[in-house]
Amino acid sequence: MASVQVDAPSGPISPSRMFADLVDTDLRYFASAAAVSTAAGYTLAVMPGLQDLPAGCVGTSVDTGTTDVHAVIDDFEQRVRAADAALFRLYVDSESPS
């Protein structure tokens, strides 16, 4: 079994850093086995055979500062249904515009 070295942080980790690390972990996980496609304003990753799990269908890299969020959600919902996903996650990269 291959070993992986992980550098532990030297101090407190901010919530935004923890969330960024969580998203990065999910992205790496999906890149290894998921069917990944770039759609209108986001990336969709679907794990074949795991569409009934929340982690089986994930939309990532949505930047609300440069993307029409309503169009992304509409497109995402269509693709989720087409993938027969019962549950899903959608990660948004920035704060919602006011």
C-alpha positions in Angstrom: 0.0 0.0 0.0 1.4 3.4 -0.9 1.8 5.9 1.9 0.8 9.5 1.6 2.5 12.3 3.5 0.2 15.0 4.9 1.6 18.2 6.3 -0.3 19.2 9.4 -1.0 22.9 9.9 1.1 24.7 12.4 -1.7 26.7 13.8 -5.5 27.3 13.8 -7.2 26.7 10.5 -9.9 29.2 9.4 -13.4 27.9 8.4 -12.9 29.2 4.9 -9.6 27.2 4.6 -11.3 24.1 6.0 -14.1 24.4 3.4 -11.6 25.0 0.6 -9.7 21.9 1.6 -12.9 19.9 1.8 -13.9 20.9 -1.7 -10.4 20.2 -3.0 -10.6 16.7 -1.5 -13.9 16.1 -3.2 -12.6 17.3 -6.5 -9.6 15.0 -6.3 -11.8 12.1 -5.3 -14.2 12.6 -8.2 -11.4 13.2 -10.7 -10.1 9.7 -9.9 -13.3 7.7 -10.9 -16.2 10.0 -11.8 -17.6 11.0 -15.1 -16.6 14.7 -15.1 -18.0 17.2 -17.5 -17.8 21.0 -17.8 -21.2 22.6 -18.2 -22.5 26.1 -18.5 -20.7 27.8 -15.6 -19.8 24.8 -13.4 -18.3 21.3 -13.4 -20.4 18.2 -12.9 -19.0 15.0 -11.5 -21.1 11.8 -11.4 -19.9 8.6 -9.7 -21.3 5.7 -11.7 -23.4 3.5 -9.5 -23.4 5.9 -6.6 -26.1 8.4 -7.9 -28.3 7.6 -4.9 -25.7 9.1 -2.5 -25.2 12.8 -1.8 -21.5 12.4 -2.8 -22.5 10.5 -6.0 -23.4 13.7 -8.0 -21.6 16.9 -7.3 -21.5 20.3 -9.1 -18.4 22.4 -8.4 -16.6 25.5 -9.4 -19.7 27.8 -9.6 -18.5 31.4 -9.4 -21.5 33.6 -8.6 -19.5 36.7 -9.5 -19.2 35.8 -13.1 -22.0 33.3 -13.7 -25.8 33.5 -14.0 -26.6 31.4 -11.0 -30.2 30.7 -12.0 -29.1 29.3 -15.3 -26.5 27.2 -13.6 -29.1 25.8 -11.2 -31.6 25.1 -14.1 -28.9 23.3 -16.1 -27.6 21.4 -13.0 -31.1 20.1 -12.2 -31.6 18.9 -15.7 -28.2 17.1 -15.7 -28.8 15.6 -12.2 -32.1 14.1 -13.5 -30.5 12.8 -16.6 -27.9 11.1 -14.5 -30.7 9.4 -12.4 -29.2 11.0 -9.3 -31.5 11.0 -6.3 -29.3 13.3 -4.2 -26.6 15.8 -5.0 -24.3 18.6 -3.8 -23.6 21.9 -5.5 -20.6 23.9 -4.4 -20.5 27.6 -5.0 -17.1 29.3 -5.0 -18.0 32.8 -3.9 -20.5 34.7 -1.8 -24.0 35.2 -3.4 -24.3 38.7 -4.9 -26.5 41.1 -3.0 
